[in-house]
Amino acid sequence: MRTMALVTVTRHSQVTIPKEIREVVGIAEGDRVKMSVVEGNKIIIEKTDDEVWKDCTDFLPDDFEKILTAIRSDSTNRFKRLGLIP
């Protein structure tokens, strides 16, 4: 199925995604979209899925927070020794 619509660019270079296209793709207020130019003058608008990265911590060790705290603490101590922070 191919849905197409003709839209007008406003004075501030804005366009409105027509309702029928928003409904097909599932775009709602507050959603983010990615725009890219292909083949010279074609623009592709894709809905992004920010949720995809929320639970991508499976590869981290169980004690990652402890490791991260130690790394941050070490750099803070190093900066103090170098006189970069009080």
N, C-alpha and C positions, 0 to 999 in steps of 0.2 A: 504494500500500500504506500502510495506517495502522496503526501499532503503538501500543498504549496499555497503561498499567499503573497500578495503584493502589498508592500508597506511603504510608507513615506518617511524619509529622514527629516527630522525636525531641524530647526534653526541651530540647536545645540548639538547636532550630530547624534541624536538619539532616535531609536526605533522602538516600537512596541511589538512584542511577539504576539501575534493574533491568538485569540482564545482557542480556536480549533487546533492550533499547533501546540499551544501550552498543554491542552488536555491530552493530546496524543502522546507527547513526550513525558508528561507529568511534571511540568514546571509550575511551581507556586511562588508566591511572594516570599522573598528572602533566599530563594535558591540561588546558587552560583552557576554560571555557565562559562564555558571556555569558547573563545572565538579564534578561528585560524583562517588564513587565506590559502587557498589552493588553486592551482592552475591560473594564476594571474589575477583574475577578477572574481573568483568565487569565494564566498565566505561560508564557513561551516560553524554552526553554533551547537555545542554539545553540553548537555547537562552534566555537571560534575557530581561526584559522590564523595563528599567530605567524610562521611561515616566510614568509608572503606579503610581509613588509616587509624581509626579509634582503637581497634583491638589487634593491632599488628605488633604486639610485644611478645608473642610466643617464642621468639628466638632469643630473648634476653634471659640471663640467668635469674633464678629465683631471688637472689640477694642483690639484684641490680641497684636498688635504692641505696643500700649500704655501700656498695662500690662507688656509686656516684657521689655520695656524701664524702667519702674518703678522698676522692679525686678533687672535689671542690675545696675541701679543707686543706689539702696539700698545696694547692695553688694559692690559696689565701695566705698560708704560712710563708710560702716562697715570695709572694709579693711583699709581705711585711718585711722579710729579711732583706729584700732588695731596696726597701724604702719607697716602694711605689704606692703603698697605702699605709695609713697610720695604724 
